[in-house]
Amino acid sequence: MAKIGIPNPLKRRHLIEQDMTASEALDLAEAYLEADRMPEALVFLIKAGARDRMMILVEEAIVDGDAFLLKQLSDALEEDPGAAAWERAAEAASAAGKDRYAEMARRHARSGA
């Protein structure tokens, strides 16, 4: 399979707005993930309906203590990961010195959202 390149911003906007197969959207998402460009990848994961791939990213966000990504993913999946997952994310964020991420995760753990 040929490697998918990341489109320029104008082409990306067009791709977001046009119809494409789930496979095409997933290929673009993976290209963005490989380039460590999560916001763009998430758009195409949603477009692909790639719940399984997003669930893998949920676990990675928890382990990395990335509360902002965890919130984006839970919104996209329309499913809160639960207080225990938020607490795990808070602990990981604290251990990594990501105080803002830790506070956000703790706030979500307390609120249940």
C-alpha positions, 0 to 999 in steps of 0.5 A, a space after each residue: 500500500 502506498 504511503 498516504 501523505 498529509 494534505 496541505 490545509 486547504 486540501 484538508 478542509 476540502 477532504 473534511 467536507 467531502 464524502 470519502 470511504 471509511 478506509 480513506 478517512 482512516 488512512 488519512 487519520 493514520 498519516 496524521 497520527 504518524 506525524 503526531 498531529 492528533 487534532 487532525 487525526 481525530 477529525 478523520 477518525 470520527 469521519 471513518 467511524 473508527 471507534 476501535 481505533 479511538 478506544 485504543 487512543 483513549 487508553 493511550 491518553 490515560 497512560 500518558 495523562 493527556 486529559 485534554 485528548 481524553 476529553 476530546 475522545 470521550 466527546 467524539 465517542 459520546 462515552 465518558 471513560 468513568 471516574 477511575 479512568 480519569 483518576 488514572 489519567 490524573 495520576 499519570 499527568 501528576 507523575 509527568 509534571 503535567 499539573 494542568 492536565 492532572 487538575 482537569 482529569 481530577 475535575 472530570 473524575 469528581 464531576 463524572 463528565 
